[in-house]
Amino acid sequence: MFDPVWLTSFIAVAETSSFTAAAARLGLRQSTVSEHIRKLEAVCAHRLFIRDTHSVMITRDGEAMMGFATSILETSARAMRHFAGDDVHGKIRLGVSEDVVLSGLPHVLRRFTGEYPRVELELTVGLSQTLRQSLDAGDLDIVFLKRRVGDCYGHLVWREPLIWIASPEFRLDAGRPVPLIVLTQPAFTRQEALEALERHGRRWRFACSSDSQSGVHAAALAGLGVAPHAKSLKPAGLVEITDAYLPPLADTEFVVIAGRAANKGATAALSDTLRASSMLLRRRLS
């Protein structure tokens, strides 16, 4: 009843909030993606998106379809991986940005290793820029990390806003410099936060500079200041700060990049798993 091709286009539009970006992600024409959505809406007899010349917004029925579509495609992919799993073996050196590790990645990797028991995983956690350098140097086989919108490297998994987060009790004093909690260089979120504050003429000071997301979260929970963070990966105990004094931050994109010299079969299987698991990757650890 629901063509997997239509569902794939639907998920791409839902995750990118753009027919153009979805088409680029899937390697299709925009008209083709639009036709897939039209057919899916016709079959389910409900409108899944509200669209105009400036925006694409998912409806309540679309949010319900997102769960169904993800489940259908993931079940199909798991079945295919299960029956192909005996042929996939070898070692993969995986690099992942820490914000995803602190969210749903353990669930995804546990599923992957269960479906591919002959694949040996070696995990490295670090900053996105550092991981990409390690991939280029041949020290990693595949990486899952953040990039700036407009960068062309990697396969897009999802796009989302960066937000300001802090403890629920934190209150910003517009008369004083913004107390900033950031990762150390060369973190992308650090650079974006500083550039946004400078563009809007906001004074700021470093309240904490950490080598890890765990350090950022701890400083924010202590009420030391505000931190830039991917919206869907906001940790428990912290809240989004929407104070008018804080400038808006850019979107970020999560992508998968495979190295050229990697174990092709195992790396392709892991890449497919990561790209098909965007909803699970954003799920908080329980």
Secondary structure, 3 states (H helix, E strand, C coil): CCCHHHHHHHHHHHHHCCHHHHHHHHCCCHHHHHHHHHHHHHHHCCCCEEECCCCEEECHHHHHHHHHHHHHHHHHHHHHHHHHHHHCCEEEEEEEEHHHHCCCHHHHHHHHHHHCCCEEEEEEEECHHHHHHHHHCCCCCEEEEEEECCCCCCEEEEEEEEEEEECCCCCCCCCCCEEEEEECCCCHHHHHHHHHHHHCCCCEEEEEEECCHHHHHHHHHCCCCEEEEEHHHCCCCCEECCCCCCCCCCEEEEEEEECCCCCHHHHHHHHHHHHCCHHHHCCCCC
